[in-house]
Amino acid sequence: MQINNNLSTSYSTPSIFKRLSAALIDVIIVIALMVLCYFAVGDPILKNATSYTSDVQEYRVALLETRLYAISDTGYRTLNESEYEDALEFYYYTYLPTIKNETQLGEDYTLAKKESGLFTETDGKYEKKADVSNAKYTEFYTTYYEKGIMHINEDTTINTIARRVAFYTYTEFGISLFVSVFITYFVFPVFVLKNGKTIGKLALNISLVDARDDIRLNKKRIALRQSSFIIIELALSIFTLLIPLFISITMAVYNKKNQALHDFFAVSRVIDDKNKVLYSTKEELETAREKENAPAFKDGVADD
């Protein structure tokens, strides 16, 4: 039976632009939910149920104690060039030998001063020469400031605290991301609308149907489709340089029914449902199509 594409039971595939626009809306929803989850839920739980707050404070104190970092509105910051000289004197000659019981870096710093030609030695102390440009001193201090920062980053105690802070932060971020993805791509299409539509699809009139006979997908098939999308095309893509996601997009562009990878798992396809009627059984759909394609009669004669 030939079907008129203008009828409410003939389904066309939405354009790639329309599908990408729907996907963009969903991504924006995911980001918004993730931010909300992170700051409104995750952050309070993290601070109250773990040692995160005390670890952050301990890490901040450990960095400030070196004097290679300074207090700022966010907790601490690296130094400006004008602050290098005094900070380096303290770090190499006081902090390392007295607090860390390390003297080698201080000796290396002294030797560098001596060999640089930028300083005059008097009774074991090194004073800057008046005839040397500030740019050369800035270059010298910058070099040893960066070496100091590298040494701090290799400090076992500071690194242990930093790893704990990073673990809590990344865990909170990961959970917030998972929850936002799960709500956007599974809870809403499977349990809220129950028709497979995400918010993006709802906004742009995109629906799901069975790829074999164009009837509505049942709840199990919708759940399978959304699960495969989350697990294979999102989660697996994180660890495989986005390869599954790229394959899925390529498939959606070039195969006959514009099916993405998750559509193949659920045997589904997307359609433009504007001014369309969807049916739950093949018999209902065929009956509706027969009625729409039946010739109209005028004065007892079929109107062609």
C-alpha positions as CSV (number, residue, x, y, z in Angstrom):
1,M,0.0,0.0,0.0
2,Q,1.4,3.4,-1.0
3,I,1.3,5.9,1.8
4,N,0.8,9.6,1.4
5,N,3.6,11.4,3.3
6,N,1.3,14.2,4.3
7,L,-1.0,11.9,6.3
8,S,-0.9,11.7,10.1
9,T,0.2,8.1,10.0
10,S,3.2,8.5,7.6
11,Y,6.4,9.1,9.6
12,S,9.4,10.9,8.3
13,T,12.9,11.0,9.9
14,P,13.7,14.4,11.5
15,S,16.6,16.3,10.0
16,I,20.1,15.9,11.4
17,F,20.0,19.6,12.4
18,K,16.8,19.0,14.4
19,R,18.2,15.9,16.1
20,L,21.4,17.8,17.0
21,S,19.4,20.6,18.4
22,A,17.4,18.2,20.6
23,A,20.7,16.7,21.7
24,L,22.1,20.2,22.5
25,I,19.0,20.9,24.7
26,D,19.6,17.7,26.6
27,V,23.2,18.5,27.1
28,I,22.2,21.9,28.6
29,I,19.8,20.1,30.9
30,V,22.5,17.7,32.0
31,I,24.9,20.6,32.8
32,A,22.2,22.5,34.7
33,L,21.2,19.4,36.8
34,M,24.9,18.6,37.4
35,V,25.6,22.1,38.8
36,L,22.5,21.9,40.9
37,C,23.3,18.5,42.2
38,Y,26.9,19.4,42.9
39,F,26.3,22.6,44.9
40,A,22.9,22.0,46.4
41,V,23.3,18.3,47.3
42,G,26.8,17.0,46.9
43,D,28.7,19.8,48.4
44,P,26.8,19.8,51.8
45,I,27.1,16.0,52.0
46,L,30.8,16.1,51.1
47,K,31.6,18.7,53.8
48,N,29.5,17.1,56.5
49,A,30.1,13.4,55.9
50,T,33.8,13.3,55.1
51,S,37.0,14.9,56.2
52,Y,37.0,17.1,53.1
53,T,36.8,20.4,54.9
54,S,39.6,19.6,57.3
55,D,41.7,18.2,54.5
56,V,41.3,21.3,52.4
57,Q,42.3,23.4,55.4
58,E,45.3,21.2,56.1
59,Y,46.4,21.4,52.5
60,R,46.0,25.2,52.5
61,V,48.1,25.5,55.7
62,A,50.8,23.2,54.3
63,L,51.2,25.3,51.2
64,L,51.1,28.6,53.0
65,E,53.7,27.3,55.5
66,T,56.3,27.1,52.6
67,R,55.7,30.9,51.9
68,L,55.8,30.0,48.2
69,Y,52.1,30.6,48.2
70,A,50.1,33.5,49.6
71,I,46.7,34.0,51.2
72,S,43.9,34.9,48.7
73,D,40.1,35.1,48.7
74,T,40.0,31.5,47.4
75,G,42.4,30.2,50.0
76,Y,45.9,30.5,48.5
77,R,47.6,31.7,45.3
78,T,51.1,31.5,43.7
79,L,53.3,34.5,44.2
80,N,53.9,37.6,42.1
81,E,57.4,38.2,40.8
82,S,57.9,41.0,43.2
83,E,57.4,38.5,46.1
84,Y,59.9,35.9,45.0
85,E,63.0,37.1,46.7
86,D,61.9,37.1,50.4
87,A,59.9,33.9,49.9
88,L,62.8,32.0,48.4
89,E,65.1,33.1,51.2
90,F,62.7,31.7,53.7
91,Y,61.9,28.5,51.7
92,Y,65.5,27.4,51.0
93,Y,67.2,28.6,54.2
94,T,64.5,28.2,56.9
95,Y,61.6,26.0,55.8
96,L,63.5,23.2,54.2
97,P,66.3,22.8,56.8
98,T,64.3,23.4,59.9
99,I,60.9,21.9,59.0
100,K,61.7,19.3,56.4
101,N,65.3,18.7,57.6
102,E,66.6,19.1,54.0
103,T,69.7,21.1,53.3
104,Q,70.8,20.1,49.8
105,L,68.4,22.4,47.9
106,G,69.5,25.4,50.1
107,E,73.1,24.6,49.3
108,D,72.3,24.4,45.6
109,Y,70.5,27.8,45.8
110,T,73.6,29.3,47.5
111,L,75.8,27.9,44.8
112,A,73.6,29.2,42.1
113,K,73.8,32.7,43.6
114,K,77.5,32.5,43.7
115,E,77.9,31.3,40.1
116,S,75.3,33.6,38.6
117,G,77.5,36.7,38.9
118,L,74.4,38.6,40.1
119,F,75.4,38.8,43.7
120,T,78.2,40.1,46.0
121,E,79.2,37.8,48.9
122,T,79.8,39.4,52.2
123,D,80.4,37.3,55.3
124,G,78.4,34.4,53.8
125,K,75.5,36.7,52.7
126,Y,74.7,37.5,49.1
127,E,73.6,41.0,48.2
128,K,72.3,42.1,44.8
129,K,74.7,44.2,42.6
130,A,73.5,47.7,41.9
131,D,74.6,47.6,38.2
132,V,72.6,44.5,37.3
133,S,69.1,45.0,35.7
134,N,66.0,43.9,37.5
135,A,65.1,41.7,34.6
136,K,68.1,39.4,35.3
137,Y,67.1,39.1,38.9
138,T,63.6,38.3,38.0
139,E,64.8,35.6,35.6
140,F,67.0,34.1,38.4
141,Y,64.3,34.1,41.1
142,T,61.6,32.8,38.7
143,T,63.8,29.8,37.9
144,Y,64.2,28.9,41.6
145,Y,60.6,29.7,42.4
146,E,59.5,27.2,39.8
147,K,62.0,24.6,41.2
148,G,60.6,25.3,44.7
149,I,57.0,24.7,43.4
150,M,58.1,21.4,41.7
151,H,59.7,20.3,45.0
152,I,56.5,21.0,46.9
153,N,54.5,19.0,44.3
154,E,56.8,16.1,45.0
155,D,56.4,16.4,48.8
156,T,54.9,13.1,50.1
157,T,53.0,14.7,53.0
158,I,51.5,17.5,50.8
159,N,50.7,15.0,48.0
160,T,48.9,12.7,50.3
161,I,46.6,15.5,51.5
162,A,46.1,16.7,47.9
163,R,45.1,13.2,46.7
164,R,42.5,13.0,49.4
165,V,41.1,16.4,48.4
166,A,41.1,15.4,44.7
167,F,39.4,12.1,45.4
168,Y,36.6,13.7,47.3
169,T,36.2,16.4,44.6
170,Y,36.3,14.1,41.6
171,T,33.9,11.6,43.4
172,E,31.4,14.4,44.0
173,F,31.7,15.6,40.4
174,G,31.4,12.0,39.1
175,I,28.3,11.3,41.2
176,S,26.7,14.6,40.2
177,L,27.4,13.9,36.5
178,F,25.9,10.4,36.7
179,V,22.8,11.5,38.5
180,S,22.2,14.3,36.0
181,V,22.7,12.0,33.0
182,F,20.5,9.3,34.6
183,I,17.7,11.7,35.2
184,T,17.9,13.3,31.7
185,Y,18.4,10.2,29.6
186,F,16.6,7.5,31.7
187,V,14.2,8.7,34.4
188,F,12.5,11.3,32.3
189,P,12.0,9.3,29.0
190,V,11.2,6.0,30.8
191,F,9.3,6.9,34.0
192,V,8.1,10.5,33.5
193,L,6.9,10.7,29.9
194,K,7.0,6.9,29.4
195,N,7.4,7.4,25.7
196,G,11.2,7.6,25.3
197,K,11.3,11.3,24.8
198,T,13.9,13.4,26.5
199,I,13.3,17.1,27.1
200,G,15.0,17.9,23.9
201,K,12.9,15.5,21.9
202,L,9.8,16.8,23.6
203,A,10.6,20.4,22.7
204,L,11.3,19.6,19.0
205,N,8.5,17.0,18.4
206,I,10.7,13.9,18.0
207,S,9.3,10.5,18.9
208,L,10.5,6.9,18.9
209,V,8.8,4.0,17.0
210,D,9.6,0.4,16.3
211,A,12.0,0.3,13.3
212,R,10.2,-2.7,11.8
213,D,6.6,-1.6,11.8
214,D,6.4,2.1,13.1
215,I,4.4,1.3,16.2
216,R,5.1,2.8,19.7
217,L,8.0,1.3,21.7
218,N,7.0,-0.5,24.9
219,K,8.6,0.5,28.2
220,K,11.2,-2.4,28.1
221,R,12.4,-1.4,24.7
222,I,12.6,2.3,25.7
223,A,14.6,1.3,28.8
224,L,16.9,-0.9,26.7
225,R,17.5,2.0,24.2
226,Q,18.3,4.5,26.9
227,S,20.5,2.1,28.9
228,S,22.6,1.3,25.9
229,F,23.0,5.0,25.1
230,I,24.2,5.8,28.7
231,I,26.4,2.7,29.1
232,I,27.9,2.4,25.6
233,E,27.8,5.8,24.0
234,L,28.4,7.9,27.1
235,A,30.2,5.9,29.8
236,L,32.3,3.8,27.5
237,S,33.2,6.8,25.4
238,I,34.9,8.4,28.4
239,F,37.5,5.6,28.4
240,T,37.8,5.1,24.6
241,L,38.4,8.6,23.2
242,L,34.7,9.0,22.3
243,I,34.9,6.2,19.7
244,P,31.4,4.7,20.5
245,L,29.8,8.1,20.3
246,F,31.5,8.9,17.0
247,I,30.4,5.5,15.6
248,S,26.8,6.2,16.7
249,I,26.7,9.6,15.2
250,T,28.1,8.3,11.9
251,M,25.5,5.5,11.8
252,A,22.7,8.0,12.4
253,V,23.9,10.1,9.5
254,Y,24.5,7.4,6.9
255,N,22.2,4.4,7.5
256,K,18.8,4.2,5.7
257,K,16.6,4.8,8.7
258,N,19.1,7.1,10.4
259,Q,19.4,4.8,13.4
260,A,22.1,5.5,16.0
261,L,23.9,2.7,17.8
262,H,21.4,2.5,20.6
263,D,18.6,2.4,18.1
264,F,20.0,-0.9,16.7
265,F,20.0,-2.4,20.2
266,A,16.3,-1.5,20.8
267,V,15.3,-1.9,17.1
268,S,14.0,1.6,17.1
269,R,14.1,4.8,15.0
270,V,13.3,8.4,15.6
271,I,10.5,10.2,13.7
272,D,9.2,13.7,13.4
273,D,5.9,13.5,15.3
274,K,4.5,17.0,14.5
275,N,0.8,16.6,13.5
276,K,1.3,12.8,13.6
277,V,-0.6,10.1,15.5
278,L,1.2,7.2,17.0
279,Y,-0.3,3.7,17.5
280,S,0.5,0.9,20.0
281,T,-0.3,-2.1,17.7
282,K,0.4,-2.8,14.0
283,E,-3.3,-3.5,13.4
284,E,-4.3,-0.1,14.7
285,L,-1.7,1.6,12.5
286,E,-2.7,-0.3,9.3
287,T,-6.4,0.4,9.9
288,A,-5.6,4.1,10.3
289,R,-3.5,4.1,7.2
290,E,-6.2,2.3,5.2
291,K,-8.7,4.9,6.2
292,E,-6.4,7.8,5.4
293,N,-5.5,6.4,2.0
294,A,-9.1,5.4,1.1
295,P,-10.4,7.4,-1.9
296,A,-12.9,10.1,-1.1
297,F,-16.3,9.9,-2.8
298,K,-18.2,12.8,-4.3
299,D,-21.7,12.2,-5.7
300,G,-21.1,8.5,-5.6
301,V,-18.0,8.7,-7.7
302,A,-14.4,8.2,-6.3
303,D,-12.6,11.5,-6.2
304,D,-9.1,11.0,-7.6
